[in-house]
Every structure is written in C-alpha cells, then in structure tokens.
Amino acid sequence: MAIGIVTQGVLLNYFGIQFFQHIFGKILCIINLSLWFAFIFSFFIASLDGKFKDIHYSNVINRFGIGTWVAGTSISGILFYKQFFHWGFISEIIAFINIVLWIIYIWISVKTFIEISRTKSYQNVHGILLLTTVSTQSIVLLLNTVFKEFPDIFNLSLLIIGFCFYLVCVFFILSRYITHSWSIEMDWNNTNCILHGALSISGIACLVTGIISMDIIRLIWRAALIIFIAVEAVELYRLFRRIKHYGFREAILIYDVTQWSRVFTFAMFYTFTSLFHTHLFIGSFVIDTILKVGVWVVIILLIIELILSLRDAIETYKQSFREIGKENEVSTPYFKS
C-alpha cells in the first residue's frame, strides 16, 4: 500500500509521466505487484495452516488491519491498469474481487465497532481504525480508474460512508486518549498518523469523482494540513521522549510494521497537495515547500523503512537458523568412539 502510493502518487506527480512509463517506473510497479501476490500467497498459506484467525482476527483491534488488504489491492489494481492497460480486463476482475473483500471487511469492522462500544473497551484503540475510511476511499479511486463512467450516486454513497467512518474513528480514538491514562512513549501509536492520511485520500477521492465542490475539497485539505501539523508535532515530542527514555538505537532503529503507515500518510498528503495545489489560496512558500521538499522526505522515509525491514528480516532468519541448530543438537544422539 505504501510503496504503491509512493510510486503512483509521489514519484509520478513529481517526476512526470515519462518517469512512470520508463523502465524504472515499470520495475517499481512490478515490485509492488509482486509484493501484493506474495501477501496473497501468505494469507492463503495461513488459512491452510489454520492460523489465519489467530493472526488476523482474534485480536479485536488488529481486525481493522484487514483494511490494508483492500487499500493495497486497490492501488495494485490501479497500477496494473495504468501500466498494462491493454490487459484492462484483469484490473476489472481485481476491482470486483476487491469490492467483495471490502464488503466483508466493512461487515467485520461494523461488528467490531459495536463490540468495542458495548464493552467500553476504548483503551487499546488507535489509528488502525481509520483503515475503514482509507479502504473505502481506495475503492472509489480504483472504480473510477478502471470504470470511466462509474455512476455518481455510487461515488457519493461511498464518499459519505468513508467520511462517516472517519468521524466514528475519531470519536473512538479521542475517547481512548481523553478517558484513559496514557504515556506518550508507550501508548501513542504509529498508526495515529492515519488521522491526516485518511483525510488526504478522502480529498483525492473527492477530486477524482468530480462531484464535490472545490470549496469543500479546499476545506478537507486545510483540515488535513492542520491535523498533519498537530499529529507530527506529537510524533516529534514522542521521538524526543523515547530517545531520552530508551536511548537512540532502541528509540529509532527498531522495526515495527506499523511504521509503514507514516510512509503511506506522508505520501498521501503530498499526492493530495500536488493534485490540488492550483486551487489552494495559501502562501506559495507553504505549497512550494510541500511540493519540492516533501517528495524527498517521503523517499527518505521509504528508504529508512526498507533498510529497517530488511535488517529485521535478516535478524529473524538468523534467529530461526540458530533455533533450528539448537534443536538438531538436542535431537541428534552423541556416540563416543
């Protein structure tokens, strides 16, 4: 999902269509599609092993993470359509499959919202809930890319559903941080940056459909900017406190899969700004800074996450290899000559 929006949104809008259609752009798209297939395969294996429910469903909050599958499938369908348009029917198949997946996900999410509300268990909620909005608006982007004459009534319905989910999620998240004690080092989640990322993708969806007035979209962008500044100010303070509490290495150089949400949200805000900047009545310095500096911030964040994830994968492999070696030593009989 994150790599897809960096490719389709950030790099395309900054370097132009020539980059996107050049061999390097195609390689990035193929890598993204390969990762998508790899994740599908891993979900299939987890289902066969009977571990799917334990990994993806048993934890009430983690259920919302299924929204990344919907959004990831949407961006993969868009990339496939843009790069291999002569095979557009495959993107149509992906779109129909993703609609079914989205419906299942929304049913699970609504059921879980009710469960959390009924039990008043707000203490563990965080920005992952906002994937309900992200997944819904990603469906809007996919359908309006693959099907050029997608009906306005369906577009409007999906947009409203996405915004309603946003309001519900904000209520749940605020309830967590207002009514429960928490520490910024331990209890502020990486996924909270989706507070502005969900607004950004909603604004892009409004732009793509063409049925929402520019005044409303302008308000969405300004709200996304304000929330971006507020959330990232909290993130910087959290970073300072974590360095002080854990030290530089433990505070920064530790990989967590939720860190990818920062790449996604920064890339989404940049994409929203680049698509809408000619309609923004705001100082050119702000816009120029976002468009000229923002792209490199996103690229640096992406590189850092790739390095951290690669290092974590290598360490995990080494740990597994050592454990297998110890098991073999225990199970292998020792004979004296």
N, C-alpha and C positions, 0 to 999 in steps of 0.2 A: 504493500500500500504506500509506504513512504518513498521507496525507490521509484515507484510508478509516477507519483505526483511530482517528484523532482525532475524526472525525465519529461513528462508530458506538460507540466506546468512551468517549472522554473527554467530549465535549460532551453525549452522550446521558445518561451517568450523572451528570453534574454539573447540567445544566440541566433534565433530565427529559424524558419522552416528549412533552410538549407542544411543546418546542423542536424535537424531531426531526420531529414531524409538521407543524410550522408551515412557512410558505413558505420561511423562511431555511434550515431543515434540509433541505428538499426541494431547494433550489438547490445546497447543498453536495453532496448525493448526486448530482445531475445533473452537476455539475462533475467529481466523481470518476469517474462512469461515462463521461463524455466523454473524460477523460484516458485511461481504460482502452481505449476504442475507438481513440484516437489512437495509443497504443502498439502495439496490434494492427496498425493500418494501417502503422506504421513498420517493424514486423517483416516484414510482407508485402512492402513495397517493397524492404527489404534482401535478401529472398530472391530477388525478381525481378532485382535488380541483381547477384546473385551475391556479395554482400558479407556475407551472414549468417554464414558460417563464420569469416571473418576478424574480424568484430566480436564475436561471441558464443561462439565455440567454440575458436579456435586457441590462445588463452591458457588454459593448464591451470586456473589459479585462477579466472579470470573465468567459467568454465563454471558455477560454483556460483551465479552471479548469476541464472541462469535461474529459480532458486527464487523470485525476486521476482515473476515472471510468475504462478507458481502461487498465491502468497500474495495478490497483487493481484487475481487472478481470483476467489479465494475471497471476499475482502472485497467485491468488486463484486457477486458473486452474492448475498451476504448483504444488502447494501444494497438491491439490486433487489427481493429477496423482501420485505424489511421495508417498503419504500416503495410498491411496486406489487404487493402480494400477490395481487391479482385476476389478475395475469399470472404466477402462480407457476410455470407450466409452463416459462417461459423460464429461470427460476432452476434448474429441474431439468435443462434442456439444458446450461446453463453448468456445473452440477455434474458431469455425465457427461463433458463435454469436458475439464474440469479434472482429473478422475481419470486420463484418458488422458495428459494433459500431465504430471501428477505421476509416473506410472509411467515415462514416457520420461526425465524429469529424474532420478529415483532411479537408473535404469539408468546414465545418464551419470555421476552422482555416484559410485556404487559403483566403476565402471570407473576414474574419476579418482583415487579414494582408493587403489585398488590400484596405479595408476601412480605416484602420489607416494610410496607406501610402498616400492615396488620400487626406485625410483631414489633414495630417501632425500632427496628434494628438498623438505625442510620449510622452507627458508629464506624462501619467499615466501608461506606460508600465513597467513591471518588470519581474522577473524570471519566473512567471507563464507561460509565452510564451513558455519556454523551455519544457513544458509538451508535446509539439508536438514531440520533439525528444525522450523524455522518453517513451511516449506511443508507438511510432514506434518501438523502440528497445525492448520494453517489448513484443511486438508481435513476434519479432524474437526469443526471449527466449522461449515464450510459444509454438510456432510452432515447434521449434527444440527439445523441450522436449516431446511433445505429438506425433509428427510425426518424427520418427527416420531418415527417408530418405527424408527430405524436400529438394527440388531442390536448387542447389547452385545459379541459376540465380535469383530465388525469394529472397534468402537470401541477395545476393549482391544488388539487387534493393532496398530492404527495408533498408539496411545499408546506402546506398547512400542517400536515402530520409531522413533518420534520421540525417545524417551529414549536409545535405543541410538546413534542418530546424534549426539546431544548428547555422549555420553561419548567417542565416536570423535573428534569435532571438538575437544573439549577436549584430548585426548591429542595430536593433531596440532599444535594451537596452542601448547601447553606445550613440545612438542618443538622448535618453532621458536625460542621465546624462551629456552629453557634451554640448548640445544646450539649456538646460533649467536650471534655477537656482534651487537649492535644498538644504535642510538641512539634515544632516546625522541622526538627531534624528527622524525626521518626514517622510522623503522621501526615506530612504533606507529600502527596503522591505525584510522580512524574506525569501521570495522565491528566492532571488538572489543567495542563496547558491546552487540552482539547476544548476548554471553555471558549477560547478565541478561535481555535481551529474549526469547531463546529459552526460558528457564525460565518467564518470565511467561506467554507464550502457551501453554506446556505446562500450566501451572496452570489457566489459563482453560479449556483443552480438557478437563481432568480435571473441572472444575466442571460444564461443560455436559453431559458424558456422564452424570454422576451415578453412576458405577460405582467411583469411587475414594474411599476414606475421607477424612474431613475431617482426620484426623491427618496423613496423607501430604501432602495439599494444603497444610496448615499448614507442614510441613517444606519444601515447594517454595517457598512464599512467603518463608520466612525465609532460605533459600539464595539466592533472587533478591535479597532486600534486602542481604545481606552482599556478594554479588558486585557489586550495583549500587554500593554504597559504595566497594568496592575499585577497581572499574574507573573510576568517575568521579573518584576521588582521583588516579588515574594521569592521567586526562584533564586535570584542573586543573594538575597538575605539568607535563604536556606543554605546556599552553597558556602557562604562565609561561616555560618554556624557549624556546618558539617566539617569543614576544614579545621576549625577550632576544636571540635569535639573528637573527630576520628583521625585527623591528620590528612595530608594532601592525597596520598595514594588511596586510602580507604574511602575518602570522600568523593573523589573524582574518577579514579581509574578502575572502578568496579562496574562490570557489565550487568545490565538489567534489561530485559526485553522491552519493558515499558518506556525506556529511553527513546525508542524509535518514534514514540508519539510526538516528541519535540521536533524531530526532523519533519514529520508529516505536517504539524501545525504551522511551523515556520514557513515551509514550502507552500502551504495552502494560503497563508496570508499574503505571501509575496505574489502568488498567482492571481489572487483576487485584486490586489493593488495594480498589477501590470495590466490586467484586462479592463480595469475601471478608472485608471488614473486620469484620463482625459475628461472625466465627468466630475472630478473631485475639486471642490472650491477650497483649497487649502494651500498653504505656503509651498512653493516649488521646492524649497530646501528639504522639507519633510519627504515629499514624493521622490525627489532625486536621490536622497539618501537610501530610501527603501529599495528603489529600483537598481541603483548602482552598487550599493554595499550589501544589500540583503542577499543577493544571489551568491556572494562569496561566503557569507555567514552560513547559508544553507549547505553549500558544498563542503565547507569545513566541518560542520556538524555531521554530515553524511560520512565523510572520511573517518572522523573520530569513532563513530558508531561501528563502521565496518572493521576498523582496527580492533576495537574492544570486543566485538562479537567473534572475530577470528581468533583472537587470543584466548577468549573463553572457551571456544570450541576445541582449540589445541590442548588447553589445560584439562578439559573434560575428557578428551581422548586419552591423554597420558594417565589420568587418574583411573580410568576404566582399565587401561592396559596393566597398570600396577596391581589393581584388584584381581584381575584375571591371573596374573603371575603368582600372587599370593595363594589363590585358590588352588592352582596347579601344584604348588609346593606342598600344600596340606594334603591334597588327594593323591599325590604320587608317592608310593612306598619307597623307603630308603633301604637298600641292601648293602651290607658290608661284604667285601670280598674275603 
